[in-house]
Amino acid sequence: MGGGGSILAVPLLLYFVGLENSPDAAHVAIGTTALAVGVNAYVNSYIHLRKRNVSPCIGLVFAGVGLFGSLTGAYLGRITPGRSLLTYFAIAMITLGVYMAARRESPRAGTIHEVDRVVKAFEECRVITNAPRDKVRVIYGLITVSVGVYMLVKVQGLM
């Protein structure tokens, strides 16, 4: 499954790759990132379906809701001016980054059926402890906030 790094892909495409100078740069960067996330989700869903880690019926419900949400989001994104879209995205990045950096609890397993596997994984691999995971979460959160602030400043023309 994904690790959440796609939130950094939009500003990287815009400012590191240099997409910001092309027409409709915001829409292209967000669309390209969404395509990459979609392909990743499809491939991982297929792998988990073959391993029987997911229920096809529940997956179809999520897919239907996700399809509706993605079509609605694509429409709203297309009618929103690029500058506004990037401003909202930067604010979301800052908010999520602060949340990741400030969160104190560790993530929980998804279902009751995963408890035995998670406990076994913790026993077999003592490297997975709260301390390193917390440090990584804080660092990733701070990076996300920093990139979000940079993006907000850049979009608003303050830089």
Contacts in CASP RR format, 6 or more apart in sequence:
PFRMAT RR
TARGET T0000
AUTHOR 0000-0000-0000
METHOD contacts of the structure
MODEL  1
MGGGGSILAVPLLLYFVGLENSPDAAHVAIGTTALAVGVNAYVNSYIHLR
KRNVSPCIGLVFAGVGLFGSLTGAYLGRITPGRSLLTYFAIAMITLGVYM
AARRESPRAGTIHEVDRVVKAFEECRVITNAPRDKVRVIYGLITVSVGVY
MLVKVQGLM
1 44 0 8 1.000
2 40 0 8 1.000
2 44 0 8 1.000
6 33 0 8 1.000
6 36 0 8 1.000
6 37 0 8 1.000
7 93 0 8 1.000
7 96 0 8 1.000
7 144 0 8 1.000
8 143 0 8 1.000
8 144 0 8 1.000
8 147 0 8 1.000
9 29 0 8 1.000
9 32 0 8 1.000
9 33 0 8 1.000
9 36 0 8 1.000
10 29 0 8 1.000
10 30 0 8 1.000
10 33 0 8 1.000
10 89 0 8 1.000
10 151 0 8 1.000
11 93 0 8 1.000
11 147 0 8 1.000
11 148 0 8 1.000
11 150 0 8 1.000
11 151 0 8 1.000
13 19 0 8 1.000
13 28 0 8 1.000
13 29 0 8 1.000
13 32 0 8 1.000
13 33 0 8 1.000
14 20 0 8 1.000
14 25 0 8 1.000
14 26 0 8 1.000
14 29 0 8 1.000
14 86 0 8 1.000
14 151 0 8 1.000
15 150 0 8 1.000
15 151 0 8 1.000
15 154 0 8 1.000
19 25 0 8 1.000
19 28 0 8 1.000
19 29 0 8 1.000
20 154 0 8 1.000
22 28 0 8 1.000
24 82 0 8 1.000
25 82 0 8 1.000
26 82 0 8 1.000
26 83 0 8 1.000
26 85 0 8 1.000
26 86 0 8 1.000
26 89 0 8 1.000
27 77 0 8 1.000
27 78 0 8 1.000
27 82 0 8 1.000
27 85 0 8 1.000
30 77 0 8 1.000
30 85 0 8 1.000
30 89 0 8 1.000
34 70 0 8 1.000
34 74 0 8 1.000
45 54 0 8 1.000
45 59 0 8 1.000
48 54 0 8 1.000
49 56 0 8 1.000
77 85 0 8 1.000
80 88 0 8 1.000
83 155 0 8 1.000
86 151 0 8 1.000
86 155 0 8 1.000
87 152 0 8 1.000
87 155 0 8 1.000
87 156 0 8 1.000
89 151 0 8 1.000
90 148 0 8 1.000
90 149 0 8 1.000
90 151 0 8 1.000
90 152 0 8 1.000
90 155 0 8 1.000
91 152 0 8 1.000
93 144 0 8 1.000
93 145 0 8 1.000
93 147 0 8 1.000
93 148 0 8 1.000
93 151 0 8 1.000
94 144 0 8 1.000
94 145 0 8 1.000
94 148 0 8 1.000
94 149 0 8 1.000
94 152 0 8 1.000
96 141 0 8 1.000
96 144 0 8 1.000
97 140 0 8 1.000
97 141 0 8 1.000
97 142 0 8 1.000
97 144 0 8 1.000
97 145 0 8 1.000
98 141 0 8 1.000
98 145 0 8 1.000
100 137 0 8 1.000
100 138 0 8 1.000
100 140 0 8 1.000
100 141 0 8 1.000
100 144 0 8 1.000
101 137 0 8 1.000
101 138 0 8 1.000
101 141 0 8 1.000
101 142 0 8 1.000
101 145 0 8 1.000
103 137 0 8 1.000
106 130 0 8 1.000
106 133 0 8 1.000
106 134 0 8 1.000
109 115 0 8 1.000
109 118 0 8 1.000
121 128 0 8 1.000
122 128 0 8 1.000
150 159 0 8 1.000
153 159 0 8 1.000
END
